[in-house]
Amino acid sequence: MLWFYMAQTNPQTLTPPKPQKTLRRYLSLDDFEQGAQRHLPRPIFGYIGGAAERNESFDDNQRAYAEYRFVTRVLRDVSKRSQSTTLFGRTWSAPFGIAPMGISALSAYRGDLVLAQAAQRAGIPMIMSGSSLIRLEAVAQVAPQTWFQAYLPGESAKIHALVERVERAGYQTLVLTVDTAVLANRENNVRAGFSTPLKPSLRLAMDGLTHPRWLFGTAVKTLVKHGMPHFENSYATRGAPIFSGRVARDFGAKDHLNWTHVDEIRRQWKGTLIIKGVLAPDDARAACDHGIDGIIVSNHGGRQLDGAVAPLRVLPAIAAAVGAQMPVMIDGGIRRGTDVLKALALGADFVFVGRPFNYAAAVAGEAGVDHAIAILRTEVQRNLGLLGLNALDELGPHLLMRVGASEQWQQA
C-alpha cells in the first residue's frame, strides 16, 4: 500500500517492489493463465476459463479492445501523472478493481479472502461473488471495503433475507447481477468434467492426483482446516456442498426477477446499489429511473448468452444514455493497461478484471494477486505517460482510432 501512495506523489522516480523470485517470470496478466493451467486440475481450470457454447462472446470481449489504436501526444510534461480515481465518494489508487468470481476458494486456498485482502492492501475494490465458498461475514471482517455481489431469485422473502444478512455483515456496496435469468449452456464445463456440485468420480480423482500442489495446498488443506466447503452466500442460509453425488444446487426462481424486485431491494438497501449485466442503453436508463447508483456493462465474461455483444462495443452508447446521472463501469476482456485506458476513453468511469486475478491467486496466493495488481497498475501508469497525459480525466474518444474505420477520428 505504501508503494501505491508514493507512486501517486512521485511516479517518475519509483518502480514497483520486486516480486518474489518465483513470480518474476510473470510479466503480464496473460502469463498467470498459463501458470494456472499447469497448476489446476482440468475441471477447475476449465470452469474458470470456459464460457458458453462456442465462446464467441468470450473471444469478442478481447477482440473489441484490439480494434482500437491510440493517437499519442508528445512533448508534454507527464511527470505528475496520477491514476487515482474517485468512485461513489471514495478515492481508489487505480481505475480498476477485482470482478466477482464464483468458487474461487476451489482454485486457491481461501480464495475469496486472498483476493479481498490483496485488494484492500492495494487500495482497489474487490467484489465478492454470491457463488462463493467462504462466508461473506468472514470476508467483511478482514477486508471491510469489499463489495458483495448477489444472484437473487424473484422471490421477495429470499431477497429480503439475503439483503438483510449482507447489511448486517457491514457491506456498504451491493452488486445485483441481472443477466442470469436462466442457466447458460456451459457445455465446456461438461467437457472439462466440471459440475456444481462436483460429482465424485475416478476421472476427478485422477485429475487431483496429477496436480499434487493443488491437491494438498488447496483441496486437502481446506478439508482438514475448514471442513467440506459449501455455497455459503447464495441465500441467507447455507447452500449445497461443493462435492456431492446426490445434492443438487438450488438456483432459485431467477427467471421471475424483474424491476419490481429491484424497487424492493432499493427500498431496503440503504447503501450503494449497482446493477451488473447491462448491455442495452434502454436498460441503463431504466436503472437510473429506478434509483440505482451505478451499472456495470457486462456480458458475464461470455459465460451466459453466447453471441451477446462485447461490453466495449456498447459502452459509448450506454455512457451517452446515462450522461452524468450515474457511474458506468465495465468488465470483460480486459488484460492490459491499454485495455483499461481504452475503456475509460470510451466512457467508462471504472473497470473490473476477473479471470487473471483468479489465476494469480491459484498460482501464488496473495503474493500472486499482489503481483498481478502491480503489473496492471504499472502498465496504466506507463501508458498514461506514453499517451502524453497526467490524469485519467484527460482521456476521451479523441485519443482513439478504430482499425479500418473510414473516418479519421473515432467518435463515441
TAMODA-V856191 format. One record per backbone hydrogen bond with DSSP energy under -0.5 kcal/mol. CO is the residue of the C=O (numbers start at 1). NH is the residue of the N-H. E is the energy in kcal/mol with one decimal. If there is no record, write none. Layout:
co: (CO CO)
nh: (NH NH)
e: (E E)
This chain:
co: (1 2 3 4 5 6 10 10 20 20 21 23 25 28 28 29 29 30 30 31 32 33 34 35 36 41 42 43 44 45 46 52 55 56 57 58 59 60 61 62 62 63 64 65 67 69 70 76 78 79 85 85 87 90 90 92 95 97 97 98 101 103 103 104 104 108 110 110 111 112 113 114 115 116 117 118 119 119 123 125 126 126 128 129 131 132 132 133 135 135 136 137 138 139 143 147 148 150 150 153 155 156 157 158 159 160 161 162 163 164 165 166 167 172 173 174 174 175 175 176 184 185 185 186 186 187 188 189 189 190 198 198 201 202 203 204 205 206 208 211 211 212 213 214 214 215 216 218 219 220 221 222 222 223 229 230 231 237 240 242 242 249 252 253 253 254 258 258 259 260 261 262 263 264 265 268 272 273 273 274 275 276 278 280 281 282 283 284 285 286 287 288 293 294 295 295 296 296 296 297 299 299 300 302 304 305 310 310 311 311 312 314 315 316 317 318 319 322 327 327 328 328 329 330 333 335 336 337 338 339 340 341 342 343 344 350 351 352 353 354 354 355 356 357 358 359 360 361 364 364 365 366 367 368 369 370 371 372 373 374 375 376 377 378 379 380 381 382 383 384 384 385 387 390 391 392 396 397 399 400 401 402)
nh: (5 6 7 8 9 10 13 14 23 24 24 26 27 31 32 32 33 33 34 35 36 37 38 39 40 45 46 47 48 49 50 55 59 60 61 62 63 64 65 65 66 67 67 68 403 401 72 78 81 12 87 92 90 87 92 85 351 99 353 127 104 106 107 107 108 111 113 114 115 116 117 118 119 120 121 122 123 124 93 98 128 147 149 132 103 232 233 230 138 139 140 141 142 143 146 128 175 152 177 155 159 160 161 162 163 164 165 166 167 168 169 171 170 272 148 176 274 150 177 276 186 53 187 189 190 191 192 193 194 193 200 244 205 206 207 208 209 210 211 214 215 216 217 218 219 220 221 222 223 224 225 226 227 227 242 232 239 235 231 198 244 251 254 154 256 257 261 262 263 264 265 266 267 268 269 270 174 293 294 176 296 178 298 284 285 286 287 288 289 290 292 291 327 275 297 329 277 278 298 331 302 304 303 52 306 308 313 314 314 315 316 318 319 320 321 322 323 325 295 329 349 350 297 352 335 29 340 341 342 343 344 345 346 348 347 330 97 332 99 357 358 359 360 361 362 363 364 365 367 368 369 370 371 372 373 374 375 376 377 378 379 380 381 382 383 384 385 386 387 388 389 388 73 82 394 395 399 400 71 410 69 405)
e: (-2.0 -2.6 -2.6 -1.2 -1.3 -2.2 -0.7 -0.6 -1.9 -0.7 -1.0 -1.9 -1.1 -0.6 -0.6 -0.9 -0.8 -0.6 -1.2 -1.9 -2.7 -2.1 -1.3 -1.7 -2.9 -2.5 -2.6 -1.8 -1.9 -2.8 -1.9 -2.8 -2.6 -2.2 -1.8 -0.9 -1.9 -2.4 -0.6 -0.6 -1.4 -0.7 -0.7 -1.5 -3.5 -2.7 -0.7 -0.8 -1.2 -0.5 -0.5 -3.8 -1.5 -3.0 -0.5 -2.4 -2.0 -0.6 -2.4 -2.4 -0.8 -2.0 -0.6 -0.6 -1.7 -1.8 -0.7 -2.3 -2.5 -2.3 -2.6 -1.9 -2.2 -2.3 -2.3 -2.0 -1.2 -2.2 -2.4 -2.4 -0.6 -2.7 -3.0 -0.5 -2.6 -1.7 -0.7 -0.5 -0.9 -1.3 -2.2 -1.6 -1.2 -2.3 -2.0 -3.1 -3.3 -0.7 -2.1 -1.6 -2.4 -2.8 -2.0 -2.1 -2.5 -2.2 -1.8 -2.6 -2.4 -2.4 -1.7 -1.6 -1.3 -2.5 -2.3 -0.6 -2.7 -3.0 -0.7 -2.7 -1.4 -1.9 -1.4 -1.2 -1.0 -2.2 -1.8 -0.7 -3.2 -1.0 -0.6 -2.5 -2.2 -2.5 -2.2 -1.8 -2.4 -1.9 -1.6 -0.5 -2.5 -2.7 -1.8 -2.3 -1.7 -3.5 -0.5 -2.0 -2.2 -2.7 -2.2 -2.9 -0.6 -1.2 -2.8 -1.1 -2.9 -0.6 -2.9 -3.5 -0.5 -0.8 -1.3 -2.4 -1.7 -1.2 -0.8 -1.5 -2.2 -1.7 -2.5 -2.7 -2.1 -1.8 -3.5 -0.6 -2.8 -2.3 -1.1 -3.3 -2.6 -2.7 -1.0 -1.8 -2.4 -2.2 -2.1 -1.6 -2.1 -1.7 -2.5 -1.6 -0.9 -2.0 -0.5 -2.9 -2.4 -1.5 -0.6 -1.8 -1.0 -0.8 -1.3 -2.0 -0.8 -2.0 -1.2 -0.8 -0.8 -1.2 -0.6 -2.2 -3.0 -2.1 -1.8 -1.8 -1.7 -2.4 -1.8 -0.5 -3.7 -0.9 -3.5 -2.4 -0.6 -0.5 -1.8 -2.1 -2.2 -2.3 -2.1 -2.3 -1.5 -2.3 -1.3 -1.2 -1.7 -0.6 -2.2 -1.3 -1.4 -2.7 -2.2 -2.1 -2.1 -2.3 -2.4 -2.4 -0.8 -1.2 -1.9 -2.9 -2.1 -2.3 -2.7 -2.2 -2.4 -2.2 -2.7 -2.5 -2.1 -2.2 -2.3 -2.7 -2.8 -2.0 -1.4 -2.0 -1.8 -0.7 -2.7 -0.8 -1.7 -2.9 -1.5 -1.9 -2.1 -1.8 -2.9 -1.6 -2.9 -2.2)
